[in-house]
Amino acid sequence: MQREAAAQGARSGGERGGGGPRRPVFKQQSQQEDAGGRGPRESSEGGPAAEGGPKDASRWPEQDCMQLNPTFRGIAINSLLAIDISLSKRLGMCVGAHSPGAPLRSMVTLLAFTGHAFPWICGTLICLWRSNTLAGQEVLVNLLLALFLDLMTVAGMQKLVKRKGPWDYPPGLLDYIAMDMYSFPAAHASRAVMVCKFLLNHLVLAVPLRILLYLWAFLVGVSRVLLGKHHLSDVGCGFALGFLHFSLVESVWLDSATCQTLISFGTFRWTPLV
């Protein structure tokens, strides 16, 4: 009995002793297998085991880092842009057929059309064709050149900046004709201010008409915001650009003789040079 008990105790102790070291060995083998399985995968995916891995790892923090300490100027610019976008969207009351200002949409669209390049260029050409005085032709030729200057300058800046409108609506047919396909700067606002200053400087108008002309230029810019075509900052920059175009045209004003030469070339009535 004692021998059988001793044999059973030795057998059970051997089983416990033999089973003890097997578990760590199994764990160690599983860890090695996992490490071996991950090694080629990391090297194939461009990890540290791949060629050039340490160099790429050293560049990752610089490429993927966030600007946690922005400058005051950056914060101010981003805040102003956010306010500009928010206010412009709120003021777009005539955007669609179901907008709050839908009943006024047709009138606002007509007001915006008065600042379009197409009617102003066509109207100036018709007036130039019917004009019989040298002074009138001089003013009209310079106005036509100012309109083309404004058209090309604004179109070039819009193509360079490529800023979308607050509602990102596709441009219409007249916008494609006038190359007014982007938001910044506002072409209608620039043209309205330039024409307003030009007419006030070369026409003798009563005070009420002068006030109405200023009011018209301002409302043309506002109408583009109401239609959701431009931001407030686009219209403001358009106003400033219109003043700049007017000053430039006045500084390079063409005299009557030069205007007559241009008219003769334009109507194919020039005499050959001897």
Phi and psi restraints in degrees (value plus and minus 20) as a CYANA .aco file:
   2 GLN   PHI     -86.4   -46.4
   2 GLN   PSI     -57.7   -17.7
   3 ARG   PHI     -87.8   -47.8
   3 ARG   PSI     -59.0   -19.0
   4 GLU   PHI     -86.4   -46.4
   4 GLU   PSI     -59.5   -19.5
   5 ALA   PHI     -84.2   -44.2
   5 ALA   PSI     -61.1   -21.1
   6 ALA   PHI     -85.3   -45.3
   6 ALA   PSI     -59.2   -19.2
   7 ALA   PHI     -86.6   -46.6
   7 ALA   PSI     -61.1   -21.1
   8 GLN   PHI     -84.5   -44.5
   8 GLN   PSI     -59.8   -19.8
   9 GLY   PHI     -84.8   -44.8
   9 GLY   PSI     -60.9   -20.9
  10 ALA   PHI     -85.8   -45.8
  10 ALA   PSI     -57.7   -17.7
  11 ARG   PHI     -87.2   -47.2
  11 ARG   PSI     -63.1   -23.1
  12 SER   PHI     -87.2   -47.2
  12 SER   PSI     -58.7   -18.7
  13 GLY   PHI     -86.2   -46.2
  13 GLY   PSI     -56.3   -16.3
  14 GLY   PHI     -85.7   -45.7
  14 GLY   PSI     -57.9   -17.9
  15 GLU   PHI     -85.5   -45.5
  15 GLU   PSI     -60.5   -20.5
  16 ARG   PHI     -88.5   -48.5
  16 ARG   PSI     -60.5   -20.5
  17 GLY   PHI     -89.4   -49.4
  17 GLY   PSI     -57.2   -17.2
  18 GLY   PHI     -92.9   -52.9
  18 GLY   PSI     -49.8    -9.8
  19 GLY   PHI     -99.1   -59.1
  19 GLY   PSI     -40.5    -0.5
  20 GLY   PHI     -82.2   -42.2
  20 GLY   PSI     -75.1   -35.1
  21 PRO   PHI     -93.2   -53.2
  21 PRO   PSI     -32.0     8.0
  22 ARG   PHI     -90.6   -50.6
  22 ARG   PSI     -55.8   -15.8
  23 ARG   PHI     -84.5   -44.5
  23 ARG   PSI     -69.1   -29.1
  24 PRO   PHI     -79.4   -39.4
  24 PRO   PSI     -55.8   -15.8
  25 VAL   PHI     -84.7   -44.7
  25 VAL   PSI     -61.5   -21.5
  26 PHE   PHI     -83.3   -43.3
  26 PHE   PSI     -62.2   -22.2
  27 LYS   PHI     -84.9   -44.9
  27 LYS   PSI     -62.8   -22.8
  28 GLN   PHI     -84.2   -44.2
  28 GLN   PSI     -60.7   -20.7
  29 GLN   PHI     -85.3   -45.3
  29 GLN   PSI     -60.6   -20.6
  30 SER   PHI     -84.6   -44.6
  30 SER   PSI     -58.8   -18.8
  31 GLN   PHI     -85.1   -45.1
  31 GLN   PSI     -60.2   -20.2
  32 GLN   PHI     -85.3   -45.3
  32 GLN   PSI     -58.8   -18.8
  33 GLU   PHI     -85.6   -45.6
  33 GLU   PSI     -60.8   -20.8
  34 ASP   PHI     -84.5   -44.5
  34 ASP   PSI     -63.2   -23.2
  35 ALA   PHI     -84.8   -44.8
  35 ALA   PSI     -58.5   -18.5
  36 GLY   PHI     -87.9   -47.9
  36 GLY   PSI     -53.4   -13.4
  37 GLY   PHI     -93.7   -53.7
  37 GLY   PSI     -51.3   -11.3
  38 ARG   PHI    -100.4   -60.4
  38 ARG   PSI     -47.2    -7.2
  39 GLY   PHI     -79.9   -39.9
  39 GLY   PSI     -75.2   -35.2
  40 PRO   PHI     -84.2   -44.2
  40 PRO   PSI     -53.1   -13.1
  41 ARG   PHI     -85.4   -45.4
  41 ARG   PSI     -62.8   -22.8
  42 GLU   PHI     -86.1   -46.1
  42 GLU   PSI     -59.1   -19.1
  43 SER   PHI     -88.9   -48.9
  43 SER   PSI     -55.9   -15.9
  44 SER   PHI     -92.6   -52.6
  44 SER   PSI     -47.4    -7.4
  45 GLU   PHI    -109.5   -69.5
  45 GLU   PSI     -11.2    28.8
  46 GLY   PHI      64.9   104.9
  46 GLY   PSI       9.7    49.7
  47 GLY   PHI     -99.4   -59.4
  47 GLY   PSI    -186.2  -146.2
  48 PRO   PHI     -82.2   -42.2
  48 PRO   PSI     -45.8    -5.8
  49 ALA   PHI     -95.5   -55.5
  49 ALA   PSI     -37.6     2.4
  50 ALA   PHI     -93.8   -53.8
  50 ALA   PSI     146.0   186.0
  51 GLU   PHI     -91.5   -51.5
  51 GLU   PSI     113.2   153.2
  52 GLY   PHI      56.6    96.6
  52 GLY   PSI      -6.3    33.7
  53 GLY   PHI     -82.5   -42.5
  53 GLY   PSI     -68.1   -28.1
  54 PRO   PHI     -81.3   -41.3
  54 PRO   PSI     -54.5   -14.5
  55 LYS   PHI     -88.1   -48.1
  55 LYS   PSI     -63.5   -23.5
  56 ASP   PHI     -83.6   -43.6
  56 ASP   PSI     -59.4   -19.4
  57 ALA   PHI     -85.3   -45.3
  57 ALA   PSI     -52.5   -12.5
  58 SER   PHI     -93.4   -53.4
  58 SER   PSI     -43.7    -3.7
  59 ARG   PHI    -109.3   -69.3
  59 ARG   PSI     -38.4     1.6
  60 TRP   PHI     -76.7   -36.7
  60 TRP   PSI     -66.9   -26.9
  61 PRO   PHI     -81.3   -41.3
  61 PRO   PSI     -51.3   -11.3
  62 GLU   PHI     -95.6   -55.6
  62 GLU   PSI     -54.5   -14.5
  63 GLN   PHI     -99.4   -59.4
  63 GLN   PSI     -57.3   -17.3
  64 ASP   PHI    -120.9   -80.9
  64 ASP   PSI     -12.0    28.0
  65 CYS   PHI     -95.4   -55.4
  65 CYS   PSI     136.3   176.3
  66 MET   PHI    -123.5   -83.5
  66 MET   PSI     128.4   168.4
  67 GLN   PHI    -100.5   -60.5
  67 GLN   PSI      74.8   114.8
  68 LEU   PHI    -105.1   -65.1
  68 LEU   PSI     -32.6     7.4
  69 ASN   PHI    -150.8  -110.8
  69 ASN   PSI      51.0    91.0
  70 PRO   PHI     -90.0   -50.0
  70 PRO   PSI     137.7   177.7
  71 THR   PHI     -98.4   -58.4
  71 THR   PSI     143.6   183.6
  72 PHE   PHI     -86.0   -46.0
  72 PHE   PSI     -56.5   -16.5
  73 ARG   PHI     -85.0   -45.0
  73 ARG   PSI     -60.4   -20.4
  74 GLY   PHI     -84.1   -44.1
  74 GLY   PSI     -61.4   -21.4
  75 ILE   PHI     -83.5   -43.5
  75 ILE   PSI     -62.2   -22.2
  76 ALA   PHI     -85.5   -45.5
  76 ALA   PSI     -62.8   -22.8
  77 ILE   PHI     -85.4   -45.4
  77 ILE   PSI     -64.7   -24.7
  78 ASN   PHI     -84.1   -44.1
  78 ASN   PSI     -57.0   -17.0
  79 SER   PHI     -86.9   -46.9
  79 SER   PSI     -62.7   -22.7
  80 LEU   PHI     -85.3   -45.3
  80 LEU   PSI     -58.9   -18.9
  81 LEU   PHI     -85.2   -45.2
  81 LEU   PSI     -59.5   -19.5
  82 ALA   PHI     -84.8   -44.8
  82 ALA   PSI     -61.8   -21.8
  83 ILE   PHI     -85.0   -45.0
  83 ILE   PSI     -60.6   -20.6
  84 ASP   PHI     -81.2   -41.2
  84 ASP   PSI     -65.9   -25.9
  85 ILE   PHI     -86.2   -46.2
  85 ILE   PSI     -62.1   -22.1
  86 SER   PHI     -84.9   -44.9
  86 SER   PSI     -67.1   -27.1
  87 LEU   PHI     -85.9   -45.9
  87 LEU   PSI     -58.0   -18.0
  88 SER   PHI     -84.8   -44.8
  88 SER   PSI     -58.8   -18.8
  89 LYS   PHI     -89.3   -49.3
  89 LYS   PSI     -56.4   -16.4
  90 ARG   PHI     -89.5   -49.5
  90 ARG   PSI     -53.4   -13.4
  91 LEU   PHI    -100.6   -60.6
  91 LEU   PSI     -29.7    10.3
  92 GLY   PHI     -96.7   -56.7
  92 GLY   PSI      48.2    88.2
  93 MET   PHI    -104.8   -64.8
  93 MET   PSI     -29.3    10.7
  94 CYS   PHI    -137.5   -97.5
  94 CYS   PSI      13.4    53.4
  95 VAL   PHI     -93.5   -53.5
  95 VAL   PSI     -73.6   -33.6
  96 GLY   PHI    -141.4  -101.4
  96 GLY   PSI    -198.1  -158.1
  97 ALA   PHI     -92.3   -52.3
  97 ALA   PSI     -40.8    -0.8
  98 HIS   PHI    -128.3   -88.3
  98 HIS   PSI      -3.8    36.2
  99 SER   PHI     -99.2   -59.2
  99 SER   PSI     143.8   183.8
 100 PRO   PHI     -80.4   -40.4
 100 PRO   PSI     -52.5   -12.5
 101 GLY   PHI    -119.4   -79.4
 101 GLY   PSI       7.0    47.0
 102 ALA   PHI     -79.7   -39.7
 102 ALA   PSI     -58.1   -18.1
 103 PRO   PHI     -82.6   -42.6
 103 PRO   PSI     -44.7    -4.7
 104 LEU   PHI    -115.3   -75.3
 104 LEU   PSI     -16.7    23.3
 105 ARG   PHI     -82.6   -42.6
 105 ARG   PSI     -62.2   -22.2
 106 SER   PHI     -84.7   -44.7
 106 SER   PSI     -60.6   -20.6
 107 MET   PHI     -88.7   -48.7
 107 MET   PSI     -60.3   -20.3
 108 VAL   PHI     -87.0   -47.0
 108 VAL   PSI     -57.2   -17.2
 109 THR   PHI     -84.9   -44.9
 109 THR   PSI     -59.9   -19.9
 110 LEU   PHI     -85.2   -45.2
 110 LEU   PSI     -59.7   -19.7
 111 LEU   PHI     -84.2   -44.2
 111 LEU   PSI     -60.4   -20.4
 112 ALA   PHI     -87.4   -47.4
 112 ALA   PSI     -52.5   -12.5
 113 PHE   PHI     -86.3   -46.3
 113 PHE   PSI     -47.2    -7.2
 114 THR   PHI     -86.9   -46.9
 114 THR   PSI     -35.4     4.6
 115 GLY   PHI    -122.0   -82.0
 115 GLY   PSI     -10.3    29.7
 116 HIS   PHI     -96.9   -56.9
 116 HIS   PSI     134.7   174.7
 117 ALA   PHI     -91.8   -51.8
 117 ALA   PSI     -52.8   -12.8
 118 PHE   PHI     -81.0   -41.0
 118 PHE   PSI     -72.6   -32.6
 119 PRO   PHI     -86.0   -46.0
 119 PRO   PSI     -52.7   -12.7
 120 TRP   PHI     -92.2   -52.2
 120 TRP   PSI     -61.8   -21.8
 121 ILE   PHI     -88.6   -48.6
 121 ILE   PSI     -63.9   -23.9
 122 CYS   PHI     -84.7   -44.7
 122 CYS   PSI     -62.2   -22.2
 123 GLY   PHI     -84.7   -44.7
 123 GLY   PSI     -58.6   -18.6
 124 THR   PHI     -86.3   -46.3
 124 THR   PSI     -59.9   -19.9
 125 LEU   PHI     -84.9   -44.9
 125 LEU   PSI     -59.8   -19.8
 126 ILE   PHI     -85.9   -45.9
 126 ILE   PSI     -64.6   -24.6
 127 CYS   PHI     -83.9   -43.9
 127 CYS   PSI     -56.7   -16.7
 128 LEU   PHI     -87.6   -47.6
 128 LEU   PSI     -56.1   -16.1
 129 TRP   PHI     -88.5   -48.5
 129 TRP   PSI     -53.4   -13.4
 130 ARG   PHI    -112.8   -72.8
 130 ARG   PSI     -26.1    13.9
 131 SER   PHI     -97.6   -57.6
 131 SER   PSI     121.7   161.7
 132 ASN   PHI    -138.6   -98.6
 132 ASN   PSI     -23.4    16.6
 133 THR   PHI    -126.9   -86.9
 133 THR   PSI     127.9   167.9
 134 LEU   PHI     -87.8   -47.8
 134 LEU   PSI     -57.3   -17.3
 135 ALA   PHI     -85.8   -45.8
 135 ALA   PSI     -62.9   -22.9
 136 GLY   PHI     -85.1   -45.1
 136 GLY   PSI     -60.3   -20.3
 137 GLN   PHI     -86.0   -46.0
 137 GLN   PSI     -55.5   -15.5
 138 GLU   PHI     -83.1   -43.1
 138 GLU   PSI     -65.1   -25.1
 139 VAL   PHI     -85.8   -45.8
 139 VAL   PSI     -62.2   -22.2
 140 LEU   PHI     -89.2   -49.2
 140 LEU   PSI     -57.3   -17.3
 141 VAL   PHI     -85.0   -45.0
 141 VAL   PSI     -62.7   -22.7
 142 ASN   PHI     -86.7   -46.7
 142 ASN   PSI     -56.0   -16.0
 143 LEU   PHI     -85.0   -45.0
 143 LEU   PSI     -60.3   -20.3
 144 LEU   PHI     -84.0   -44.0
 144 LEU   PSI     -61.4   -21.4
 145 LEU   PHI     -85.5   -45.5
 145 LEU   PSI     -56.7   -16.7
 146 ALA   PHI     -85.1   -45.1
 146 ALA   PSI     -58.7   -18.7
 147 LEU   PHI     -85.1   -45.1
 147 LEU   PSI     -61.9   -21.9
 148 PHE   PHI     -88.3   -48.3
 148 PHE   PSI     -56.3   -16.3
 149 LEU   PHI     -82.7   -42.7
 149 LEU   PSI     -64.9   -24.9
 150 ASP   PHI     -84.4   -44.4
 150 ASP   PSI     -61.4   -21.4
 151 LEU   PHI     -82.8   -42.8
 151 LEU   PSI     -67.4   -27.4
 152 MET   PHI     -92.4   -52.4
 152 MET   PSI     -57.9   -17.9
 153 THR   PHI     -86.3   -46.3
 153 THR   PSI     -67.1   -27.1
 154 VAL   PHI     -85.7   -45.7
 154 VAL   PSI     -61.1   -21.1
 155 ALA   PHI     -83.0   -43.0
 155 ALA   PSI     -59.5   -19.5
 156 GLY   PHI     -86.0   -46.0
 156 GLY   PSI     -61.4   -21.4
 157 MET   PHI     -87.2   -47.2
 157 MET   PSI     -59.3   -19.3
 158 GLN   PHI     -84.4   -44.4
 158 GLN   PSI     -59.8   -19.8
 159 LYS   PHI     -87.0   -47.0
 159 LYS   PSI     -50.7   -10.7
 160 LEU   PHI     -97.1   -57.1
 160 LEU   PSI     -63.8   -23.8
 161 VAL   PHI    -101.1   -61.1
 161 VAL   PSI     -65.4   -25.4
 162 LYS   PHI      38.0    78.0
 162 LYS   PSI      28.2    68.2
 163 ARG   PHI    -108.8   -68.8
 163 ARG   PSI     111.6   151.6
 164 LYS   PHI    -100.3   -60.3
 164 LYS   PSI     137.9   177.9
 165 GLY   PHI     -93.2   -53.2
 165 GLY   PSI     150.7   190.7
 166 PRO   PHI     -83.8   -43.8
 166 PRO   PSI     -48.7    -8.7
 167 TRP   PHI    -129.0   -89.0
 167 TRP   PSI     -23.0    17.0
 168 ASP   PHI      34.0    74.0
 168 ASP   PSI      27.7    67.7
 169 TYR   PHI    -105.6   -65.6
 169 TYR   PSI     126.3   166.3
 170 PRO   PHI     -88.1   -48.1
 170 PRO   PSI     125.5   165.5
 171 PRO   PHI     -89.1   -49.1
 171 PRO   PSI     132.8   172.8
 172 GLY   PHI    -108.1   -68.1
 172 GLY   PSI    -193.3  -153.3
 173 LEU   PHI     -85.4   -45.4
 173 LEU   PSI     -64.8   -24.8
 174 LEU   PHI     -85.6   -45.6
 174 LEU   PSI     -51.5   -11.5
 175 ASP   PHI     -86.8   -46.8
 175 ASP   PSI     -57.9   -17.9
 176 TYR   PHI     -87.0   -47.0
 176 TYR   PSI     -57.1   -17.1
 177 ILE   PHI     -84.6   -44.6
 177 ILE   PSI     -62.5   -22.5
 178 ALA   PHI    -107.9   -67.9
 178 ALA   PSI     -14.1    25.9
 179 MET   PHI      37.0    77.0
 179 MET   PSI      15.7    55.7
 180 ASP   PHI    -126.1   -86.1
 180 ASP   PSI      53.1    93.1
 181 MET   PHI    -124.9   -84.9
 181 MET   PSI     -30.8     9.2
 182 TYR   PHI    -144.4  -104.4
 182 TYR   PSI    -200.0  -160.0
 183 SER   PHI    -114.1   -74.1
 183 SER   PSI     -58.1   -18.1
 184 PHE   PHI    -130.9   -90.9
 184 PHE   PSI     107.8   147.8
 185 PRO   PHI    -104.2   -64.2
 185 PRO   PSI     151.8   191.8
 186 ALA   PHI     -97.3   -57.3
 186 ALA   PSI      95.0   135.0
 187 ALA   PHI     -88.8   -48.8
 187 ALA   PSI     -60.0   -20.0
 188 HIS   PHI     -83.5   -43.5
 188 HIS   PSI     -61.6   -21.6
 189 ALA   PHI     -85.7   -45.7
 189 ALA   PSI     -62.9   -22.9
 190 SER   PHI     -82.6   -42.6
 190 SER   PSI     -64.2   -24.2
 191 ARG   PHI     -87.9   -47.9
 191 ARG   PSI     -59.3   -19.3
 192 ALA   PHI     -84.4   -44.4
 192 ALA   PSI     -63.8   -23.8
 193 VAL   PHI     -87.6   -47.6
 193 VAL   PSI     -60.9   -20.9
 194 MET   PHI     -83.8   -43.8
 194 MET   PSI     -64.8   -24.8
 195 VAL   PHI     -86.5   -46.5
 195 VAL   PSI     -60.2   -20.2
 196 CYS   PHI     -79.9   -39.9
 196 CYS   PSI     -69.9   -29.9
 197 LYS   PHI     -85.3   -45.3
 197 LYS   PSI     -56.4   -16.4
 198 PHE   PHI     -85.1   -45.1
 198 PHE   PSI     -67.2   -27.2
 199 LEU   PHI     -87.4   -47.4
 199 LEU   PSI     -59.3   -19.3
 200 LEU   PHI     -86.2   -46.2
 200 LEU   PSI     -47.9    -7.9
 201 ASN   PHI    -104.9   -64.9
 201 ASN   PSI     -41.8    -1.8
 202 HIS   PHI    -141.1  -101.1
 202 HIS   PSI     -18.7    21.3
 203 LEU   PHI    -143.4  -103.4
 203 LEU   PSI     125.0   165.0
 204 VAL   PHI    -112.7   -72.7
 204 VAL   PSI      88.6   128.6
 205 LEU   PHI    -143.5  -103.5
 205 LEU   PSI     131.3   171.3
 206 ALA   PHI     -91.1   -51.1
 206 ALA   PSI     144.1   184.1
 207 VAL   PHI     -81.1   -41.1
 207 VAL   PSI     -63.7   -23.7
 208 PRO   PHI     -79.9   -39.9
 208 PRO   PSI     -58.3   -18.3
 209 LEU   PHI     -88.1   -48.1
 209 LEU   PSI     -55.4   -15.4
 210 ARG   PHI     -86.0   -46.0
 210 ARG   PSI     -59.5   -19.5
 211 ILE   PHI     -85.9   -45.9
 211 ILE   PSI     -61.9   -21.9
 212 LEU   PHI     -83.7   -43.7
 212 LEU   PSI     -54.5   -14.5
 213 LEU   PHI     -87.8   -47.8
 213 LEU   PSI     -62.3   -22.3
 214 TYR   PHI     -82.9   -42.9
 214 TYR   PSI     -62.4   -22.4
 215 LEU   PHI     -84.5   -44.5
 215 LEU   PSI     -58.0   -18.0
 216 TRP   PHI     -82.3   -42.3
 216 TRP   PSI     -64.8   -24.8
 217 ALA   PHI     -81.8   -41.8
 217 ALA   PSI     -60.4   -20.4
 218 PHE   PHI     -87.0   -47.0
 218 PHE   PSI     -62.6   -22.6
 219 LEU   PHI     -89.8   -49.8
 219 LEU   PSI     -49.1    -9.1
 220 VAL   PHI     -82.7   -42.7
 220 VAL   PSI     -63.2   -23.2
 221 GLY   PHI     -85.4   -45.4
 221 GLY   PSI     -60.0   -20.0
 222 VAL   PHI     -86.7   -46.7
 222 VAL   PSI     -55.9   -15.9
 223 SER   PHI     -82.2   -42.2
 223 SER   PSI     -53.4   -13.4
 224 ARG   PHI     -89.4   -49.4
 224 ARG   PSI     -51.0   -11.0
 225 VAL   PHI     -92.4   -52.4
 225 VAL   PSI     -60.5   -20.5
 226 LEU   PHI     -84.1   -44.1
 226 LEU   PSI     -52.0   -12.0
 227 LEU   PHI    -102.6   -62.6
 227 LEU   PSI     -21.9    18.1
 228 GLY   PHI      55.8    95.8
 228 GLY   PSI      -0.5    39.5
 229 LYS   PHI    -107.6   -67.6
 229 LYS   PSI     -49.5    -9.5
 230 HIS   PHI    -157.6  -117.6
 230 HIS   PSI     137.1   177.1
 231 HIS   PHI    -103.0   -63.0
 231 HIS   PSI     147.7   187.7
 232 LEU   PHI     -83.8   -43.8
 232 LEU   PSI     -59.3   -19.3
 233 SER   PHI     -86.0   -46.0
 233 SER   PSI     -52.6   -12.6
 234 ASP   PHI     -84.0   -44.0
 234 ASP   PSI     -62.6   -22.6
 235 VAL   PHI     -88.3   -48.3
 235 VAL   PSI     -61.2   -21.2
 236 GLY   PHI     -81.5   -41.5
 236 GLY   PSI     -64.1   -24.1
 237 CYS   PHI     -87.7   -47.7
 237 CYS   PSI     -52.2   -12.2
 238 GLY   PHI     -85.0   -45.0
 238 GLY   PSI     -61.2   -21.2
 239 PHE   PHI     -79.4   -39.4
 239 PHE   PSI     -66.6   -26.6
 240 ALA   PHI     -83.4   -43.4
 240 ALA   PSI     -58.9   -18.9
 241 LEU   PHI     -87.7   -47.7
 241 LEU   PSI     -53.8   -13.8
 242 GLY   PHI     -84.6   -44.6
 242 GLY   PSI     -61.5   -21.5
 243 PHE   PHI     -81.6   -41.6
 243 PHE   PSI     -59.4   -19.4
 244 LEU   PHI     -85.6   -45.6
 244 LEU   PSI     -61.5   -21.5
 245 HIS   PHI     -84.5   -44.5
 245 HIS   PSI     -60.7   -20.7
 246 PHE   PHI     -82.5   -42.5
 246 PHE   PSI     -64.5   -24.5
 247 SER   PHI     -83.6   -43.6
 247 SER   PSI     -57.7   -17.7
 248 LEU   PHI     -87.6   -47.6
 248 LEU   PSI     -61.8   -21.8
 249 VAL   PHI     -85.8   -45.8
 249 VAL   PSI     -59.4   -19.4
 250 GLU   PHI     -87.0   -47.0
 250 GLU   PSI     -51.5   -11.5
 251 SER   PHI     -96.1   -56.1
 251 SER   PSI     -46.7    -6.7
 252 VAL   PHI    -135.0   -95.0
 252 VAL   PSI      19.1    59.1
 253 TRP   PHI     -80.3   -40.3
 253 TRP   PSI     113.3   153.3
 254 LEU   PHI    -108.7   -68.7
 254 LEU   PSI     113.8   153.8
 255 ASP   PHI     -97.9   -57.9
 255 ASP   PSI     158.7   198.7
 256 SER   PHI     -86.1   -46.1
 256 SER   PSI     -59.4   -19.4
 257 ALA   PHI     -84.2   -44.2
 257 ALA   PSI     -62.3   -22.3
 258 THR   PHI     -85.5   -45.5
 258 THR   PSI     -58.5   -18.5
 259 CYS   PHI     -85.5   -45.5
 259 CYS   PSI     -58.9   -18.9
 260 GLN   PHI     -86.0   -46.0
 260 GLN   PSI     -55.0   -15.0
 261 THR   PHI     -85.0   -45.0
 261 THR   PSI     -63.1   -23.1
 262 LEU   PHI     -85.1   -45.1
 262 LEU   PSI     -57.7   -17.7
 263 ILE   PHI     -85.9   -45.9
 263 ILE   PSI     -60.6   -20.6
 264 SER   PHI     -85.5   -45.5
 264 SER   PSI     -58.0   -18.0
 265 PHE   PHI     -88.1   -48.1
 265 PHE   PSI     -57.8   -17.8
 266 GLY   PHI     -91.1   -51.1
 266 GLY   PSI     -49.2    -9.2
 267 THR   PHI    -121.7   -81.7
 267 THR   PSI     -13.5    26.5
 268 PHE   PHI      38.3    78.3
 268 PHE   PSI      22.0    62.0
 269 ARG   PHI    -140.7  -100.7
 269 ARG   PSI       3.6    43.6
 270 TRP   PHI    -101.1   -61.1
 270 TRP   PSI     135.4   175.4
 271 THR   PHI    -116.2   -76.2
 271 THR   PSI     119.9   159.9
 272 PRO   PHI     -84.1   -44.1
 272 PRO   PSI     122.9   162.9
 273 LEU   PHI     -93.3   -53.3
 273 LEU   PSI     117.9   157.9
